[in-house]
Amino acid sequence: MSRFDEMYERGSPPWDIGEPQAVFVELEETGQITGSVLDAGCGTGELALYLSGRGHEVWGIDFARIALERARQKSAERGIPVVFEYLDALDMKALGRTFDTVVDCGLFHSFDDNDRIRYVRSLAAVLRPGGVYHMMCFSELETRDGGPRRVTQSEIRSAFQDGWEVESIQAKRFGGRTFPATGDGGGARGWLSRIRRV
């Protein structure tokens, strides 16, 4: 059993907030998520189900079987179609298809340096040329203890320097229980990146 499965087995991990992260809802509502969508690291499926409900063809992949079971159950209960697949995000080529958009809420920052390289290659196999990858990861500006690895803007740009165009990196906040909102008006600090495959 993976460490992620173990966390799901104990209940709801801190990143599973019961709804899509607000930054991705805003992306959808402003027309920045287009066409077919792959949710890389979909967890229990809240973002994938939201996007499907907005009219997108959506697939979600995850490496935690318990999370996928919950996602499929939600899909059936809500009558919202999403294809949920158990798959290593480092081998997304195995899906055998491409998408117009890939969304990633909290997966990129889970990889070490070597796997980050493999992940970017894997993304290139499933995102069509001209397609957009929207990624939210923890920022090095988040100084509280705990939580996932922090990522700098320069690390993002370095990872996507060959065959990609980093169109924007914006400071945003995660909602949910990983870190509660602070006096300065938000939860954990993150970077929201818009990256196009060229």
PEPE-V735534 format. One line per field, one symbol per residue. ss: DSSP state (A for helix, B for strand, O for the rest). phi: phi as a letter, one per 30 degrees, with the letter a starting at -180 (. if undefined). burial: 1 if it has 9 or more other C-alpha atoms within 8 Angstrom, else 0. A space follows every 50 residues. Layout:
# PEPE-V735534
ss=???
phi=???
burial=???
This chain:
# PEPE-V735534
ss=OOAAAAAAAOOOOOOOOOOOOAAAAAAAAOOOOOOOBBBBOOOOOAAAAA AAAOOOOBBBBBOOAAAAAAAAAAAAAAOOOOBBBBOOAAAAAAAOOOBB BBBBBOOAAAOOAAAAAAAAAAAAAABBBBBBBBBBBBBOOOOOOOOOOO BOAAAAAAAOOOOBBBBBBBBBBOOOOOOOOOOOOOOOBBBBBBBBBO
phi=.dddddddddkcdedcciaddeddddeddciccbidbccdidhdjddedd dddcjddbcbbaccddddedddddeddcicdbdcbdadddbdeddiabbd bbcbcjceddcdedddddddddeddccdejdbccbcbdcdddcddiided bceddddddcdcibbddabcdbbdcjcebdecddjadddbccccbcdc
burial=00001111000100011001100110110000011111111111111111 11000111111111111111110111000111011111111110000011 11111111101000111111111111110011111111110100000001 100001101110011100100111110001100001111111111110
